[in-house]
């Protein structure tokens, strides 16, 4: 414990943070260069409780997130890498990044707006996934600025008209704020000059026992969701809403992720990889989920303004080596991605995802940490 705090103090001091036990924002510091020679920077947020968030400009991503357990011991609870090369490699399965322009899937990579049909990449079987191949939001270098009064870092990126096949110039910001209530707040904004679909989320993989712990299946999950959007064999929603009651998808009461996952392994989902329909949707962030690790006592509560949450149990993790040489095996972490529904651009009954000129896309997700 003492060694961890000493290491963290030295790390933060090198970035210009005088005291890791107070609210502070530090950076930029070079994280490394991409294969194209672009320098990726890192920023550090810390609060008076010792919580530390490390952010990088590649993908406006969370690279580390250190939170205390029931005895005050800190652990990094998100998957990630120590260098840019690994983030650019096939080992990176959207670790910690801002995902879009359209998070999740679009059927056959095709959609129509105002009579105009657009084709985007089909990079997940026959479908489009997470914004594309080379210039999706997780792969570009964002600009960043510190907001010391708010203990925040704001990332910005301007996606040109036609990037990855999407219509319209899209100007985006993603702001990470760390509060002394141990909340990591993520605020998204976007504006456009042409009607375009927008669906943004954060794709962090969480293991509240610490990144690299072999399994997340003992974690208990509670969801404020009584319905799910069932999907076809390629994970495109059918357009229906199915009740979760009496199925392995019922997390209305705290249930271990591994308690019923066996029933899903042989299906197209390979485990949990489902979009849940949140019962409440408000202009201010509202309770969506609670994840609890009985071993460490760490709890993560998720609040959002979004209508859905994707629960993904890392079914395609492959034991790749991550931070500190730790391996990330299958189902060793879970993503809780707050967003609009998959393929909503092609599903008339789903909440609208089209952003038009003159309007501003605004969404918020909060990951709040505590210990029991």
Secondary structure, 3 states (H helix, E strand, C coil): CHHHHHHHHHHHHHCCCCCCCCCEEEEEEEEEECCCCCEEEEEEEECCCCCEEEEECECCEEEEEEEECCCCCEEECECCCCCHHHHCCCCCCCCCCEECCECCEEHHHEEEECCEEEECCCCECCEEECCCCCCCCCCCECEEEEEHHHCEEEEEEEECCCHHHCCCCEEEEEEEEECCCCEEEEEEEEEECCCEECECEECCCECCCCCCCCCCCCCEEEECEEEECCECCCCCECCCCEECCCCCCCCCCCEECCCCHHHCCCCCCCCCEEEEEECCCCCCCEEEEEEECCCCCEEEEEEECCCEEEEECCCCCCCEECHHHCEECCCCCEEEEEECCCCHHHCCCCCCCEECCCCCEEEEEEEEEEEC
